[in-house]
Amino acid sequence: MAGYVEKTLAPGEEIVYRVHFNWTFSFFPVLWFALGSAPVVMYTLLNFGAFGPKIPFEELQIGWWFVAGGFLTGLFILLNHLITLWTTEIVVTTYRFVFKTGLISRATQEVSLNKIEEITLHQSVWGRIFGYGSLVLRGTGVGVITLPNIDDPIDVRRIIEHAKAALRQNNREERLGDDD
């Protein structure tokens, strides 16, 4: 199934690079799910007698409600995060930079490569260790596009700069070709 970017490519436009989130972006949602799931495992083992005598359900009923609430909260956090991961596209094409989010409603931030004025890198000590960081793109008439916890932000910045240089080179060659 083609994504948003594939459906909106202009003639001659190609995808240069797809940006990916770093694994640390998913750390806390997975942690919340694990914390919500651990009591389910413990209560299941208690209720079915794997550790010691079987405890009747009626004695643990109020605990089961709390366990179910914690599990459902962790599951909701994880599913919400997975939907964000599945529906976010961050792409550099030969002409533009695209940041698209949303499943049912859609929000896109796009900027022509030749309109990107500044790319700012934010990388903490942990980001340097684990290879992630955020990029902030500022463009003419676009405002600010902030990319959180992406893999190899220095590499992404380099790819954007190379795509900008290639676009300038192509434009220069076209102008020179028109003069002939």
N, C-alpha and C positions, 0 to 999 in steps of 0.2 A: 504494500500500500504506500503510495507516494505521500510524503509529508507536505506541510504548508509551503516550505521553501521550493520543493520540486514543482509544485503546482504554480508557483509565481515567478519562475525563472523567465527572464526576457530572452528573445532570440540571441544566440551566441553567448549567453551567460552560462557559466559552469560553477559548480560547487568546488571551492578550493580546499576547504577544511571544515570539519564538524568539531566543535568544541564539546568536551565532555566534563561532567562534574567529577571532582575527586571523591574517593571513597569516604573521606571525612565528612562530606556533605550529608551522607546517610547515617553517620555514626549514632547521633542522638535519637532519631526515630527508631532505629533498630534496637538501641538500648532500652527505650521506653517499652517497646514490644516485648523484649526479653524480660524486663522487670514485671510487666503485666502477665506474662506467661508462666513465670517461675512458681507463683502460688497455685496455679492450676495443676501443675505437675505435683507439687507437694500435697495438695489436698486430694488429688486423685490417688496418690500412693497411700495416704492415710485412710481414705475411704475404702479402698479395696484391699487393705491389710498387707501390703507389701512390707511395711515396717511395723512390726508389732501387731496387736489385736485390731480387728476391724472396728472402726468407730461408726456407730449408726449415723445415717444422714441427718436425722432430726437434731442430733447434738451439734452438728457442724453447719446447720442450715444458714445461720446468719453469716458465718464465715464464707459460705459459698456465694452469698450475694455480694460481699466485698470482693471476693476473688473474681467473680464474673464482671463486676464493674471495672476492676483494674485491667482485666484481660481485654474487655471491649474498648477501654480507653486507649490502651497500647495498640490494639489492632486498628482503631480509627486513626491514630497518629501515623502509623506505618502506611496504611492505605492512602491517606492524604499525601504523604511524601512520595509514594510510588507513582501516584497519578501526576504529581508535579514532575518527577523524573521522566515519565513516559511522554508527557505532552509538551515538554520544553525543547525547543530547537534553538541552538546557537550556531550560526553558520557564517563563514566567510565565503563570498562568491567572487567572481572576477570583477563585479561592479559594485557590490554593496556588502554591508554587514547587517545580519538579521538576528534579532533576539525575540523569539515568539514563545508565549506561555498561554496556558489555558486549555481546558478540555471542552466544555460546553460554550463558555464565553471565551473569546480570544483577545489577547493583547499582544501587539507587535510593536517593536521599536526597530526601525530600519534607518540606516544612514548610508549614503553613497560614500564609497571609499575616499573619493576626492574631497569630501566634506568633513572628514575626520580631522580635527585640529590637534587633539591631544589624547594620549593614552597614558593613564596613570596606573601604576602597579602598586598594590598593597599586599605585602607578604610578611606575616609575622615570623617569629622564630620557629614556631610549630609548622607554619606553612613552608618554610625553607626545608625543614627536616622531612616533612611528608609530601612535598612537591605540589602544594596548592597555593592559591592566592586569589585575589579578586582584581579585576581590571575595571577601570572607569574610563569610558570613552566619552569625549566631549566633541560635539560636531556643530557646524554652522547650521542654525535653524532647527536643531534636533533636541538640544538640551543635553541631558546626561544619561548614559546607559551604564548600569552597574552590573557586572557579572560576578556572582558569588561563588567561592570555593571551586574554581575550575582547575583542571589538571594542567600542569606545566604552563603557568601564565606567561612566563618569559617567552616560551616557544610560540604561544598564541599571538603575543604582541609582535614577534618577529614575522610570523606568517601574515598578519595584517599589514605590516610595513612593506613586506615583499609584494603583496597583492596591490597595495597603493602604488608602489614603484612600477610594477608591470602595467597598471592602468595608465599611469602618466606616460610610460614609454609607448604604449599602443596609441594613445592620443597624439603624441608627438609625431609618430610615424604616419598616422592618418593625415595630420596637417601637412606634413612634408609631401605625402603622396598627392594631396589635393593641389599643391602648388605646381606640380609638374605639368 
